[in-house]
Amino acid sequence: MGKATVFLMALVVALAAVVGFADATPPGLRRSRFLATKLPAPPLAWGNCEKRPAVCKEQGSPGKDCCNDMCTDTKKNSGHCGECGKKCKYGDTCCDGKCVDLLNDKKNCGDCNVHCSNKCRSGMCNYAG
């Protein structure tokens, strides 16, 4: 009777394991955090604008200007700020087509078009520190 009880218990455990795994769904493919932060590539049409500049004027285009065969927003792109090929220096940001220092610019303090009444320091208006 002892062997039969052990056999029955082993059979119940085995069946429970099989039934438990049968209902389990396999884990999905995991994407790395690095790849998850990257934006999807633009459609090929936006990367071939020198031959067809009108493609940059279409809805959904990343910008109205064609720079280096890519549709570009020259009001926000630090590599083509205001015009194609004009790069902002390190630490500056392109706001409305002008390179600005968001840490010290009174008209763009901390972000584009954030105006300070007194002065901008460390990206904050009227910072006393």
Disulfide bonds with the S-S distance in Angstrom:
Cys49-Cys66 1.98
Cys56-Cys71 2.15
Cys67-Cys84 1.96
Cys81-Cys94 2.26
Cys88-Cys99 2.16
Cys95-Cys112 1.95
Cys109-Cys120 2.16
Cys116-Cys125 1.96
